[in-house]
Amino acid sequence: MGTYVVGDIHGCFSEWMDLKSKIEKEDTNAKFILVGDIVDRGKQVALMLKWAMDNITENGKYQMVMGNHELEKIQWFLSNHTPQQGLEQSDEKTYAQWISDDYDFQESLIAAEYTDQMLTETIQWFMSLPLYKDLIVDTGYRKQRYLVVHAAVRSEFFNKDESFRKRLLKGICYDSLTEEQSNVISELVWRRNFWQYPFLHHTIVIHGHTPTISKECVYRGAVAGTVFYNSNDINVDCGLVFEHKQSNLAAVRLEDMKEFYLLDLRTPEQSRNAGIQRAERQSLLDWLQNKRKIESPK
């Protein structure tokens, strides 16, 4: 049984089903962790939501961490409720009359005939999502720690053994966050990190959030539309929802770094970045197989 971390889906439900089926044909006991941002932009947001709420659990076969787009929906929802009414009641307007959520989430739910109660249940489900997954994975050579988040982390989020400091997120209530909690959540779902993590010597951070088709990633060594390896940082968001010739949906198996893609796109092997990425991936693979140590960037 492998553990597969999947990039940003953004409402592309059919494509997610296709990638999931491709992986499960090879590994019937596969376990999946989605890095968040399953809503907005795509054409099948309501279908994706229904599947997620029916199948994703805290420690089951299908898991997920919160993305910035899920957080935005929580904030949009709460901004349309008074403190006295809380989650259980809406104001005199139905959600269809609220100010737009800035994407197409509201529009997608209206088209799918969501009621106010269905929206409330969806937001409550978003609130229940973890903001990180701190995993120990057996690679067959070593016990490897991975931290799965949507975006990025900071050094002060870790204990000395490189486990995540759980107390930072203890007792979260999204309608009354402390300043510290808000800052930590913002880092985990929003910050774009384009560098390695020199303060981590035994842990690999794996995330999405910034599509590898973006110029920011390509400039720093990514091959557009493929998993981006940068020392002990792995980005699995291959920009499926965007109109780019290399857009893709990807998953990485944590036990052996095997990559799985929805689309079999030809990558420019002659490019300088392709060589860099092969070297970075091999370096991590050597680490997983106990052939070397993770070196701190100089």
C-alpha positions as CSV (number, residue, x, y, z in Angstrom):
1,M,0.0,0.0,0.0
2,G,1.5,3.3,-1.1
3,T,0.8,6.9,0.1
4,Y,0.1,9.2,-2.8
5,V,0.1,13.0,-2.4
6,V,-2.1,14.7,-5.1
7,G,-1.8,18.3,-6.4
8,D,-4.5,21.0,-6.6
9,I,-7.7,19.7,-8.3
10,H,-9.7,22.9,-8.4
11,G,-13.1,21.4,-9.4
12,C,-11.7,19.1,-12.1
13,F,-13.7,16.1,-10.8
14,S,-13.6,13.9,-13.8
15,E,-9.8,14.3,-14.2
16,W,-9.3,13.5,-10.5
17,M,-11.4,10.3,-11.0
18,D,-9.2,9.3,-14.0
19,L,-6.0,9.8,-12.1
20,K,-7.3,8.0,-9.1
21,S,-8.4,5.0,-11.2
22,K,-5.0,5.0,-13.0
23,I,-3.2,4.7,-9.6
24,E,-5.6,2.2,-8.1
25,K,-5.2,-0.1,-11.1
26,E,-1.5,-0.4,-10.0
27,D,-2.2,-0.2,-6.2
28,T,-5.6,-1.3,-5.0
29,N,-4.7,-0.4,-1.4
30,A,-3.5,3.1,-2.3
31,K,-4.0,5.9,0.2
32,F,-4.4,9.4,-1.1
33,I,-3.7,12.8,0.5
34,L,-5.0,15.9,-1.4
35,V,-3.1,19.1,-0.8
36,G,-6.2,21.3,-0.8
37,D,-7.8,23.7,-3.2
38,I,-10.4,21.3,-4.5
39,V,-12.8,24.1,-5.3
40,D,-12.9,27.2,-7.6
41,R,-12.0,27.7,-11.2
42,G,-13.0,24.2,-12.5
43,K,-16.2,23.1,-14.1
44,Q,-17.3,20.4,-11.6
45,V,-16.9,22.1,-8.2
46,A,-20.2,20.7,-6.8
47,L,-19.4,17.1,-8.0
48,M,-15.9,17.4,-6.5
49,L,-17.4,18.7,-3.2
50,K,-19.9,15.9,-3.0
51,W,-17.3,13.2,-3.6
52,A,-14.9,14.8,-1.0
53,M,-17.5,15.1,1.7
54,D,-18.6,11.5,1.1
55,N,-15.1,10.0,1.0
56,I,-12.5,12.1,2.8
57,T,-11.8,11.2,6.4
58,E,-9.1,12.1,8.9
59,N,-7.1,9.0,8.7
60,G,-8.8,6.9,6.0
61,K,-8.0,5.9,2.4
62,Y,-8.8,9.4,1.2
63,Q,-7.4,12.4,3.2
64,M,-6.9,16.1,2.6
65,V,-5.3,19.2,4.1
66,M,-7.0,22.6,3.8
67,G,-6.0,25.0,1.0
68,N,-6.3,28.7,0.7
69,H,-9.5,28.4,-1.4
70,E,-11.2,26.4,1.3
71,L,-10.1,29.0,3.9
72,E,-11.4,31.8,1.7
73,K,-14.8,30.1,1.6
74,I,-14.9,29.9,5.4
75,Q,-14.1,33.6,5.6
76,W,-16.7,34.5,2.9
77,F,-19.3,32.5,4.8
78,L,-18.5,34.0,8.2
79,S,-18.5,37.5,6.8
80,N,-22.2,37.1,5.9
81,H,-23.2,36.1,9.4
82,T,-23.5,38.1,12.5
83,P,-21.7,36.8,15.7
84,Q,-25.1,36.2,17.3
85,Q,-26.3,33.9,14.5
86,G,-23.1,31.8,14.2
87,L,-23.1,28.9,11.8
88,E,-26.6,27.6,12.4
89,Q,-28.6,30.5,10.9
90,S,-28.1,32.8,8.0
91,D,-29.2,36.4,8.0
92,E,-32.4,37.5,6.2
93,K,-30.7,37.0,2.8
94,T,-30.1,33.6,1.4
95,Y,-26.5,32.8,0.3
96,A,-27.5,33.4,-3.3
97,Q,-28.1,37.0,-2.4
98,W,-24.7,37.5,-0.8
99,I,-21.8,39.4,-2.3
100,S,-19.8,37.2,-4.6
101,D,-17.0,35.1,-3.2
102,D,-14.7,36.5,-5.9
103,Y,-14.5,33.1,-7.7
104,D,-17.2,30.8,-9.0
105,F,-18.0,28.9,-5.8
106,Q,-21.3,30.6,-5.1
107,E,-22.3,30.4,-8.7
108,S,-21.4,26.7,-8.8
109,L,-23.5,25.9,-5.7
110,I,-26.5,27.9,-7.0
111,A,-26.4,25.9,-10.3
112,A,-26.2,22.7,-8.3
113,E,-29.3,23.8,-6.3
114,Y,-27.5,23.9,-3.0
115,T,-29.7,25.0,-0.1
116,D,-28.5,27.3,2.7
117,Q,-28.3,24.3,4.9
118,M,-26.2,22.4,2.4
119,L,-23.8,25.3,2.2
120,T,-23.6,25.5,6.0
121,E,-22.7,21.7,6.1
122,T,-20.1,22.3,3.5
123,I,-18.4,25.1,5.4
124,Q,-18.5,23.1,8.6
125,W,-16.7,20.3,6.7
126,F,-14.1,22.8,5.5
127,M,-13.6,23.8,9.1
128,S,-13.0,20.2,10.1
129,L,-10.1,19.8,7.6
130,P,-6.6,19.6,9.1
131,L,-4.0,22.2,8.1
132,Y,-1.2,19.7,7.9
133,K,-0.3,16.0,7.9
134,D,2.8,15.0,9.8
135,L,3.7,11.5,8.5
136,I,6.3,8.9,9.1
137,V,6.6,6.7,6.0
138,D,8.5,3.4,5.6
139,T,10.5,3.6,2.4
140,G,11.9,0.1,2.8
141,Y,15.2,1.6,3.8
142,R,14.3,4.1,6.5
143,K,11.5,5.7,8.3
144,Q,11.0,9.1,6.6
145,R,9.2,12.1,8.0
146,Y,7.0,14.1,5.5
147,L,5.0,17.2,6.3
148,V,2.1,17.7,3.9
149,V,0.7,21.2,3.8
150,H,-1.0,23.3,1.1
151,A,1.7,26.0,0.8
152,A,4.6,26.5,3.2
153,V,6.0,26.4,6.7
154,R,8.4,28.3,9.0
155,S,11.1,27.1,11.2
156,E,9.3,28.1,14.4
157,F,6.5,25.6,13.6
158,F,8.7,22.7,14.4
159,N,9.9,20.9,17.6
160,K,13.5,19.8,17.9
161,D,12.7,16.4,16.5
162,E,11.2,18.2,13.4
163,S,7.6,17.2,14.3
164,F,5.0,19.9,13.9
165,R,4.2,22.0,17.0
166,K,0.6,20.9,17.5
167,R,-0.1,23.6,20.2
168,L,0.1,26.3,17.5
169,L,-3.3,25.2,16.1
170,K,-4.9,23.9,19.3
171,G,-8.5,24.9,19.9
172,I,-9.0,26.6,16.5
173,C,-12.4,28.3,16.1
174,Y,-12.5,30.1,12.8
175,D,-14.8,32.9,13.9
176,S,-12.6,33.8,16.8
177,L,-9.0,33.1,15.8
178,T,-6.1,34.5,17.9
179,E,-3.5,36.6,16.1
180,E,-1.0,33.7,16.4
181,Q,-3.4,31.2,15.0
182,S,-4.2,33.5,12.1
183,N,-0.5,34.0,11.3
184,V,0.2,30.3,11.4
185,I,-2.8,29.4,9.2
186,S,-1.9,32.1,6.7
187,E,1.6,30.7,6.4
188,L,0.4,27.1,5.9
189,V,-2.2,27.9,3.2
190,W,-1.0,31.2,1.6
191,R,2.8,31.7,1.7
192,R,4.7,30.9,-1.5
193,N,8.1,29.3,-0.7
194,F,10.5,29.0,-3.6
195,W,13.5,27.9,-1.5
196,Q,14.5,24.8,0.3
197,Y,14.2,24.4,4.1
198,P,17.7,24.6,5.5
199,F,16.5,24.3,9.1
200,L,15.1,20.8,8.3
201,H,17.6,17.9,8.2
202,H,15.4,14.9,8.3
203,T,12.0,16.1,7.0
204,I,10.7,16.6,3.5
205,V,7.9,19.2,2.9
206,I,5.4,18.3,0.2
207,H,2.8,20.8,-1.0
208,G,0.9,22.5,-3.8
209,H,-0.4,26.0,-4.1
210,T,1.9,27.5,-6.8
211,P,1.5,25.7,-10.2
212,T,4.7,24.4,-11.6
213,I,3.6,25.9,-15.0
214,S,4.1,29.4,-13.4
215,K,7.1,31.5,-14.4
216,E,8.1,31.7,-10.8
217,C,8.6,28.0,-10.6
218,V,10.2,27.6,-14.1
219,Y,12.6,30.4,-13.4
220,R,13.7,28.5,-10.3
221,G,14.3,25.2,-12.0
222,A,10.9,23.6,-12.5
223,V,9.9,21.8,-15.7
224,A,6.4,23.2,-16.4
225,G,3.6,20.8,-15.6
226,T,5.7,18.3,-13.7
227,V,6.5,17.7,-10.0
228,F,9.1,20.3,-8.8
229,Y,11.9,19.0,-6.6
230,N,13.9,21.6,-4.7
231,S,16.1,19.9,-2.2
232,N,13.8,18.9,0.7
233,D,10.8,20.7,-0.8
234,I,8.4,19.0,-3.3
235,N,5.7,20.9,-5.2
236,V,2.9,18.7,-6.7
237,D,0.6,21.4,-8.1
238,C,1.0,21.0,-11.9
239,G,-1.7,23.5,-12.8
240,L,-4.4,21.2,-14.2
241,V,-7.1,23.8,-14.2
242,F,-5.2,26.4,-16.1
243,E,-5.1,26.7,-19.9
244,H,-1.4,25.9,-20.5
245,K,-0.1,23.3,-22.9
246,Q,1.8,21.5,-20.1
247,S,-1.0,21.7,-17.4
248,N,-1.4,18.4,-15.6
249,L,-2.6,16.6,-12.5
250,A,0.1,14.8,-10.6
251,A,0.6,12.5,-7.6
252,V,3.8,11.4,-5.9
253,R,4.1,8.1,-4.0
254,L,6.0,8.9,-0.8
255,E,7.6,5.5,-0.4
256,D,9.7,5.7,-3.6
257,M,9.1,9.0,-5.3
258,K,7.3,7.5,-8.2
259,E,5.3,10.1,-10.1
260,F,1.9,9.6,-11.6
261,Y,0.3,11.9,-14.1
262,L,-3.2,12.3,-15.5
263,L,-1.8,13.2,-19.0
264,D,1.2,11.7,-20.7
265,L,2.7,15.0,-21.9
266,R,6.1,15.1,-23.5
267,T,8.5,17.2,-21.5
268,P,11.3,19.1,-23.1
269,E,14.1,16.7,-22.2
270,Q,16.6,19.0,-23.8
271,S,15.9,21.9,-21.4
272,R,18.3,22.8,-18.7
273,N,15.6,22.5,-16.1
274,A,14.8,18.9,-17.0
275,G,18.4,17.9,-16.1
276,I,18.2,19.8,-12.9
277,Q,15.0,18.1,-11.9
278,R,16.3,14.6,-12.7
279,A,19.3,15.4,-10.4
280,E,17.1,16.8,-7.6
281,R,14.7,13.8,-7.7
282,Q,17.6,11.3,-7.7
283,S,19.2,13.1,-4.8
284,L,15.9,12.7,-2.8
285,L,15.6,9.1,-3.9
286,D,19.2,8.4,-2.7
287,W,18.2,10.0,0.6
288,L,15.2,7.7,1.0
289,Q,17.4,4.7,0.3
290,N,19.9,5.8,2.9
291,K,22.6,6.5,0.4
292,R,23.2,10.1,1.5
293,K,22.1,12.8,4.0
294,I,20.0,15.8,3.1
295,E,22.5,18.7,2.9
296,S,21.5,22.1,4.1
297,P,21.6,24.7,1.3
298,K,24.6,27.0,1.6
